[in-house]
Amino acid sequence: MNLADIYQLWQGAWPAGVTMLALGSSFAVALLIASEKLKVKVDPKIEQIYEALPHLDCGACGFAGCSSYARAVLEKPELIGKCAPGGPETSGKIAEILSLQISDSGVLKRPIVHCRAHDDDKSCYGKYQGIPTCTAANVLPNVQACKFGCLGFGDCCYACKFDALGIVDGLATIDYEKCTGCGACSKACPRNLIEMIPFSYENMMTVACSSKEAGKTTRAMCKVGCIGCGICGKQTEQFRVEDNLARLDYEKYQPTEQTETALNKCPTGVIIYVGKTAPAAKQPTEKAVSA
């Protein structure tokens, strides 16, 4: 291609190039104007609230993620305090952004497992060989004798993003040093054994059982199940027995001499402490095990 050919090509192409440039520039200007006119203005407080959150997107607040919660709490300030992983510090930051004041009485919730039966404590009809998940095993009626106890396949562990749960000898066990209180484990348990309770103290007392069977039946199935004897309720009104099962009122819980007596007199040792520095669980009395 000689110089004359190049010149002739240029003469034919430049009008189209100029036209395309003009059109492109026009579209760019139009889009810029449209973006400014149609732009949805975002309240800067939403971004500030989002930055104050831990960015875990755990769903403990009841929303899809931290950004959704940030928008919701701006519209409804009463939602402050729903971020369990962030705790009081995050709630305080959000309140400051919204020029609000909150009380210091809010108590963080942490999970407790209403079962303390390890493999050696449980009675089983046979070895389960199905899909190794609690959800699958729970469908079958005879995986283990107690239809209320922990199945030990770890659905709660898989749900936890913080490696705060493990299966120890067939029992879901919580590491409170790692637990953020997101509640994912509670939602994952098909038997609803994991309850989110207000941790008013570093270690909380609880009844680690969910069996509603009669005492004699529970004793036949589990060495450490609640037999509904009512000894704990006789020591303090903080305990009550309903449907053959003792329960502690966590909202009213206060460690007292009476609650300690209830723990020590429990024949199956089902009343225990849980928490970061919880003492070892009391073992059941020989009479309760052999009865």
C-alpha positions, 0 to 999 in steps of 0.5 A: 500500500503506497502513500496515495492509497493511505491518503484515499483510505483516510479521506473515506474513513475520517467522516465516519470516525468523527461521527462515531466520536460525536455519538460516543461523546453525546451518549457519555454526556447523556449518561452522566446527566442521567446518572446525576438526575436519577441517582438515589441519594444514600444517607451517609449514616448508613455507611457510618453504621455499616463501618461500625459493624463487625462485617461478619454477615452472620445473620444473628440480627435477623437480617441478610447481612451487615449492610441490610442491618445498617439500613434497617437500624437507621429506619428503626433505631429500636433495632440497636442491640441486635448485633450479638458479635458486636456487642455493647461496643457496637451498639454504643457506636451506632447510638452515637451515630444516631445521636441516641442514648442506650442503657447499659442493662443489655445482656449478650446472649450465648448458646447452651446445649440442653444435653450433657450425654456423651457416648458412654452415657447414651443407650442406643438400639444399633449403629446408625449407618445413614447420612452422617448429619443430625437432620437425616438421623433425626428422621429415624425414630430409633437412632438412639434411645433418647429421642430428645438428646444430642445426635452428635453428627455436628450440624451445629458445628458446620453452621458455625463460622467461628469454629466455636463448636466441636463434637466431643465423644458424641456431644456438641460442645461450645468453646465460649472463648470463640463464640460470638453469639450469632445463633447459627448453631441454635438454628441448625439443631433439628432437635432444638437442643441449643438455646440462646440465653442471656449470659448475665454472668461469665458462667451460667447454670443450666439444666443440660437435658431436654427429655420429657420422658418419665423419670424411670424411662429417662434413667433407662435411656441416659445416665445423665438425664433429668428425671423430674424429681423436683429437688432443684425446685424445692431449693429455689423458685428459680427452678421449675419442673414441667413435663418431667423436665426441670428448667431454670429461669434465666431472666431471673437467674442469680447465683445463690446458696440455694442454686448451688445446693440445687446443683449439688443435690441433683441426683443425675448431675444434669444441672451444670455450669457453662461458660468460659471458666465453668467448673467440671460437671458433677457426676451422677450419684451411683443410686441415680445411675443404677436405679 
